[in-house]
């Protein structure tokens, strides 16, 4: 029996993780669930899974949840509680699925405690990848990627591969991208794109922020940086290709010319089940692909005029230092402004580009958590100024 902490339990990844708990009650038990302020969602999940602990980042939401529950679940509140539960001595596995930079602290707490950490949120690896990998090396934590692309790569690597170490005999990693909802939209129409259009992903069901990132292909840019952190390879050995069917989730090319690909339905339960069970395999509730019905696979290069965010992310990775952290912070601010109607769709890339330009002279890597958070705060303030300008 594996006791599981789910950080971000009411989100898409959290709910899919709990579906696996539901399917494998003899193997998995929810020790703790956390959320931001979705009291209704948490109350329902606590009633079903009866975790020992629940935590809400928002204190008022925690008070309301405490009032609704019957006392069988202890309700905690605040960012400190999330970190405490992530590092709880009784936790065997931690699903890190909190969207945004706020997921960094509890993820780092789980890694420092030597847990088996399933990383579904991009931001901790982009902001503080080296810090996380160093902490994992010291504590003996096992890191398993949940992003469909990075999980696909992990499945295609040699069995003795581990995150944070360069894999043997690999020539190149190839991340696939659907191209999002605007892959064929005329360029001169992108300025009129609305948030409602941007969150309508053609293949995946995701939250608003990550759906916008998919539309701009910033999600692929962040995944490019993640892949470099997770697999110890420079940007020159990581490619991105558009694959509209979203059936091939990523490809590993070896030095002998062999290419191994992982295929599957566009359903996050597949990579979640893989990571929860690794190195075994468990039933996920998802069937295989009907290849005959699918018919064909298409591949095309990404148009960087259409997807300038991808070019900005590659540039940040190549230039290094704190620029990936700056990129992530500026993107979060810009996407939120777009969703709130305060910024145009093309304005997302413009804010990120200007924020990176302002930070380019400070390329030294922040050495510790406080310095990393300071870089993040400075970049957010800069981006907020640009949004308000």
Secondary structure, DSSP 4 states (H G I P E B T S, - for coil): -EEEEEETTTSHHHHHHHHHHHHTTTTEEEEEEEESS-HHHHHHHHHHH--SEEEESSHHHHHHHHHHS-SSSEEEESHHHHHHHHT-TT-SEEEE---STTHHHHHHHHHHTT-EEEE--SHHHHHHHHHHHHHHHHHT-EEEE-SHHHHHHHHHS-TT--TTSPPTTEEEEEEEE---TTSSS-GGGGGG--HHHHT--SS----HHHHHHHHHTHHHHHHHHHHHHHH---GGGEEEEE-TT--EEEEEEETTS-EEEEE--S-THHHHHHHHHTTS----S-----HHHH-----B---TTT-HHHHHHHHHHHH-TTHHHHHHHHHHHHHHHHHTTSS-HHHHHHHHHHHHHHHTT--SPP-SHHHHHHHHHHHHHHHHHHHH-
